Amino acid sequence: MAQSEQFLNLPLEEVIGDRFGRYSKYIIQERALPDARDGLKPVQRRILFAMHTEKNTHDKGFRKSAKTVGTVIGNYHPHGDTSVYEAMVRLSQEWKNRNILIEMHGNNGSIDGDPPAAMRYTEARLSPISSELLRDIDKETVDFIANFDETTMEPLVLPAKFPNLLVNGSTGISAGYATDIPPHNLGEVIDGVIMKIDHPNADVEQLMEVIKGPDFPTGGIIQGVKGIKDAYKTGKGKVIVRAKTRIEAIRGNREQIVIEEIPFDVNKASLVKKIDELRLDRKVEGIVEVRDETDRTGLRIVVELKRNTDSESVLNYLYKNTDLQITYHFNMVAILNRTPKLLSLPEMLDAYIEHQKEVVTRSTQFDLRKAKNRAHIVEGLIKAISVLDELIELIRSSKDKQDAKKRIIDVFGFTEQQAEAIVMLQLYRLTNTDVTQLKKEQEELEKQITEYEAILQSEKKLLQTIKKDLRQMKKKYADERRTEIEEKIEELKINIEVMVANEDVVVSVTKDGYMKRTSLRSYTASNGDDFPMKDNDYLISLMELHTTDKILLFTNKGKYIIMPIHELPDIRWKELGMHISHLTALDKDEFFIQCIPIREFENNQYLVFFTKKGMAKRSELKLYDKQRYGKGLIALNLKDGDEVISVHQTNGHYDVFIATDKGYGLWYHEQEISAVGQRAAGVKAIQLKDEEQVVGGIVFDELAEPSLVAVTQRGACKRMSLGGFEKSSRARRGLVMLRELKAKPHRLRGFFAVFGDESIHVQTENGEVHQFMPLQLPESDRYSNGSFILDTDTTGEVQAVWKECNYYKPFDEKF
């Protein structure tokens, strides 16, 4: 019973919530986020304060890092030595801090991500500028609290005589908060603080006249002034940071890309490795070698290129696919009034100015007290010298020091402090010279007291003092800006030929969505072997293209997909291709109806669509140029139940011919169909009767004379010449192409333009596929039903008809 009383019966969520709440508060306030006033996290502040206390300053020799780490752990920061040493090393790294706060001898890591030497090997001291963070700390300028074991005191914040939060920036992750504040140029930030003091209502636009943007220690180029402005207004924003590069000509009529500065916080070794991997994996063509030529004179990475390589495109590819260009996200969170807050630039400057007002006020009060105390004592000493003989006699006749002090106070009216100073006076001070010096000191002290009191009584004077100090700081420590800033984010244009080896390949696409590219060697070695396909599938495209080309794939549901040839899987001729479902989802009854090869999205090229419900649409080809490769995009809007039956590429000078299942055909020029936007539905192509639908829409050059071939459900096929029709205009009824029968009338299942020895495939109800050559049939007039090529009593009615897909090279001549 007694044992059970030792335990509390509490709900788990209460206990977890309470403990996690305490932990979160601790790591937000005491670990991961910087203070808005001095820009330091607690561990950084403790390191700097410990070094200051130990007199490990820039004007003295270096001291073992292990000694400092021991002091920090023993007195202020009861955590692991690794975390303290890592924080200490980071403050010394020139590629992480715009102005380093610690100078270190020995290996303090590298921009390649190499670890620093152990703390027993390295030596450190405070840098000159960090003395400005600690200046006047002994003048009661900041609050102190007891350390963890209450054996000594530590500061809650440093006096920070320069705006360190913006100058060195900060990065950290805590519970529910993260911070990313970029480094800035000391001179610019000081100018910004002075502007904010002079014009308290200055907005971001005005402040950006002096604070141009981040200034990274690694240099580089920032693109996107709008992103900087957003970040300065709200605390959040993003900019592009890219390496500083140039293109050099080298022997053999070749070029090389030289990288001289890389983006902030990028690991140089990883960057070089990534570029070399792109070369080895042939993700980018034209790179001969990647070399890291960095030495003591500075950073230098060389990317050597092959002859006649488009160096700009290679560079743009590297910008896009490596850390040669990164997106930097501002997230300017700091602790303000013991609370984490997302700060705008004006709020950061105000927080710093308020801190400086308090620091300067407190240091002035301290100096004033000191000056008044000294003036009081000097006054007593001057008076003492004037009654020196009496004083000496009085002291000689006193029993001890206390008695002497008491009698001096009683007889001459000196105060306690003055009496103490008189009894402690050394004999050499009693010369005439000393009286002069004392009077001179008294005058000096009176001037100082007047000055200090003026500062404390006038905010204007106080602010002038702050500004004067900041200007001295700028003069002493500011240097030139390292990072360039460009207004706009440059669009990266990459010539596809730098990414892909330009090879000829055979591309095949089937109706059901299987596609692949095959090397010419594999295709030739097949000796005309049958193409592997699933049952009821057939080829809609078989052509020889370059790996730098693209194809547009259109489905019956009005969608389309852009596919670069080099992204198609390289599969042998005898194997099944990759199914489109690996890239995008198609509906259950969705299939491909057309594949159009594209070398360039040229002007004056069009796509013409025909739908089952008699709609036609014509749009400029270039509207279909998108970067979303392999994803289903909308090609045109379809009404419910409608389907696309064919898509064609034209040059604006083609004729169109539309055929319906009831045997009507309409011929007119494509310009009857007005060009519209990509997603538009189009216009009426042909006038349909009830329960009539379009079965074929074809295009042909206005000067060409194709044979028109129609196949009916009863297995009849007829070949007609174009001369048997009259050219008309859009949305008419058209001319009849079949003789209407009362019993079992013919209905068209397929309609094609045939130019040579092309064959037509017919699939019947029982699944049989038959092939025939239309040009072997006699030519029929419009009023006949053609010749029977099948006995549908045995095979069943014709279900599907398609024209055989022959191997061709689309770019050998204009298509």
KANORDA-V624894 format. One record per backbone hydrogen bond with DSSP energy under -0.5 kcal/mol. CO is the residue of the C=O (numbers start at 1). NH is the residue of the N-H. If there is no record, write none. Layout:
CO & NH
CO & NH
This chain:
1 & 5
3 & 6
4 & 7
8 & 10
11 & 15
12 & 16
13 & 17
14 & 18
15 & 19
16 & 20
17 & 21
18 & 22
19 & 23
20 & 24
21 & 25
22 & 26
23 & 27
24 & 28
25 & 29
26 & 30
27 & 31
27 & 32
28 & 33
34 & 335
35 & 39
40 & 35
41 & 45
42 & 46
43 & 47
44 & 48
45 & 49
46 & 50
47 & 51
48 & 52
49 & 53
50 & 54
51 & 56
52 & 55
55 & 57
56 & 126
57 & 60
63 & 124
64 & 67
64 & 68
65 & 69
66 & 70
67 & 71
68 & 72
69 & 73
70 & 74
71 & 75
72 & 76
72 & 77
76 & 78
77 & 79
80 & 84
81 & 85
82 & 86
83 & 87
84 & 88
85 & 89
86 & 90
87 & 91
89 & 92
89 & 93
90 & 93
91 & 101
91 & 102
92 & 94
93 & 96
93 & 97
101 & 127
103 & 125
105 & 123
106 & 108
107 & 117
110 & 113
111 & 268
114 & 110
118 & 121
118 & 122
119 & 66
122 & 65
123 & 105
124 & 63
125 & 103
127 & 130
127 & 131
128 & 131
129 & 132
129 & 133
130 & 133
130 & 134
131 & 135
132 & 161
133 & 160
134 & 137
136 & 139
136 & 141
137 & 140
143 & 156
143 & 157
145 & 154
147 & 150
152 & 147
154 & 145
162 & 164
163 & 166
163 & 167
164 & 168
164 & 169
165 & 169
166 & 184
167 & 184
170 & 181
172 & 179
174 & 176
177 & 174
179 & 172
180 & 182
180 & 331
181 & 170
183 & 215
185 & 189
186 & 190
187 & 191
188 & 192
189 & 193
190 & 194
191 & 195
192 & 196
193 & 197
194 & 198
195 & 199
199 & 202
203 & 207
204 & 208
206 & 209
207 & 210
207 & 211
210 & 212
216 & 219
220 & 484
221 & 242
222 & 486
223 & 240
224 & 228
225 & 229
226 & 230
227 & 231
228 & 232
229 & 233
230 & 234
231 & 235
232 & 345
232 & 346
235 & 332
237 & 330
239 & 328
240 & 223
240 & 242
241 & 326
242 & 221
243 & 245
244 & 260
244 & 261
246 & 248
246 & 258
248 & 256
250 & 254
253 & 308
254 & 250
255 & 305
256 & 248
256 & 258
257 & 259
257 & 303
258 & 246
258 & 260
259 & 301
261 & 244
263 & 266
266 & 268
267 & 271
268 & 272
269 & 273
270 & 274
271 & 275
272 & 276
273 & 277
274 & 278
275 & 279
276 & 280
277 & 281
278 & 283
278 & 284
279 & 282
286 & 288
286 & 306
289 & 304
291 & 293
291 & 302
295 & 298
298 & 295
300 & 293
301 & 259
302 & 291
302 & 304
303 & 257
304 & 288
304 & 289
306 & 309
309 & 311
310 & 314
311 & 315
312 & 316
313 & 317
314 & 318
315 & 319
316 & 320
317 & 321
318 & 322
318 & 324
322 & 325
324 & 243
326 & 241
326 & 328
327 & 329
328 & 239
328 & 330
330 & 237
331 & 180
331 & 333
332 & 343
334 & 336
334 & 341
335 & 36
336 & 339
339 & 336
341 & 334
341 & 343
344 & 348
345 & 349
346 & 350
347 & 351
348 & 352
349 & 353
350 & 354
351 & 355
352 & 356
353 & 357
354 & 358
355 & 359
356 & 360
357 & 361
358 & 362
359 & 363
360 & 364
361 & 365
362 & 366
363 & 367
364 & 368
365 & 369
366 & 370
367 & 371
368 & 372
369 & 373
370 & 374
371 & 375
372 & 376
373 & 377
374 & 378
375 & 379
376 & 380
377 & 381
378 & 382
379 & 383
380 & 384
381 & 385
382 & 386
383 & 387
384 & 387
385 & 388
387 & 391
388 & 392
389 & 393
390 & 394
391 & 395
392 & 396
393 & 397
395 & 398
400 & 404
401 & 405
402 & 406
403 & 407
404 & 408
405 & 409
406 & 410
407 & 411
408 & 412
408 & 414
409 & 413
415 & 419
416 & 420
417 & 421
418 & 422
419 & 423
420 & 424
422 & 425
426 & 429
427 & 430
428 & 431
431 & 435
432 & 436
433 & 437
434 & 438
435 & 439
436 & 440
437 & 441
438 & 442
439 & 443
440 & 444
441 & 445
442 & 446
443 & 447
444 & 448
445 & 449
446 & 450
447 & 451
448 & 452
449 & 453
450 & 454
451 & 455
452 & 456
453 & 457
454 & 458
458 & 462
459 & 463
460 & 464
461 & 465
462 & 466
463 & 467
464 & 468
465 & 469
466 & 470
467 & 471
468 & 472
469 & 473
470 & 474
471 & 475
472 & 476
473 & 477
474 & 478
484 & 222
486 & 224
487 & 225
487 & 226
488 & 490
491 & 493
492 & 494
493 & 495
494 & 496
495 & 498
496 & 499
496 & 500
498 & 285
501 & 503
503 & 547
504 & 520
505 & 507
505 & 545
506 & 518
507 & 543
508 & 516
509 & 540
509 & 541
510 & 513
511 & 592
513 & 515
513 & 580
514 & 510
515 & 578
516 & 508
517 & 571
518 & 506
519 & 523
520 & 524
521 & 525
522 & 526
523 & 526
523 & 528
524 & 527
526 & 529
534 & 537
538 & 511
541 & 509
542 & 808
543 & 507
543 & 545
545 & 505
546 & 549
547 & 566
549 & 565
550 & 598
551 & 553
551 & 563
552 & 554
552 & 596
553 & 561
554 & 593
554 & 594
555 & 558
556 & 644
558 & 635
558 & 636
559 & 555
560 & 633
561 & 553
562 & 630
563 & 551
564 & 567
565 & 568
569 & 517
569 & 571
572 & 575
573 & 532
578 & 515
579 & 582
580 & 583
580 & 584
587 & 590
591 & 556
594 & 554
595 & 597
596 & 552
598 & 550
600 & 602
602 & 605
605 & 621
606 & 650
607 & 619
608 & 648
609 & 617
610 & 645
610 & 646
611 & 614
612 & 694
614 & 685
614 & 686
615 & 611
616 & 683
617 & 609
618 & 676
619 & 607
620 & 623
621 & 624
622 & 625
624 & 626
627 & 629
628 & 631
633 & 560
639 & 642
643 & 612
646 & 610
648 & 608
650 & 606
653 & 702
654 & 670
655 & 700
656 & 668
657 & 698
658 & 666
659 & 695
659 & 696
660 & 663
661 & 748
663 & 737
663 & 738
664 & 660
665 & 735
666 & 658
667 & 728
668 & 656
669 & 672
670 & 673
672 & 674
674 & 618
677 & 680
679 & 637
680 & 637
683 & 616
685 & 731
686 & 688
689 & 692
693 & 661
696 & 659
698 & 657
700 & 655
701 & 704
706 & 722
707 & 709
707 & 754
708 & 720
709 & 752
710 & 718
711 & 749
711 & 750
712 & 715
713 & 798
715 & 789
715 & 790
716 & 712
717 & 787
718 & 710
719 & 780
720 & 708
721 & 724
722 & 725
729 & 732
732 & 687
735 & 665
738 & 740
747 & 713
750 & 711
752 & 709
752 & 754
754 & 707
756 & 758
758 & 774
759 & 804
760 & 772
761 & 802
762 & 770
763 & 799
763 & 800
764 & 767
768 & 764
770 & 762
772 & 760
772 & 774
773 & 776
774 & 777
778 & 719
781 & 784
787 & 717
790 & 792
791 & 794
791 & 795
792 & 796
795 & 766
797 & 765
800 & 763
802 & 761
804 & 806
808 & 544
808 & 810
809 & 812
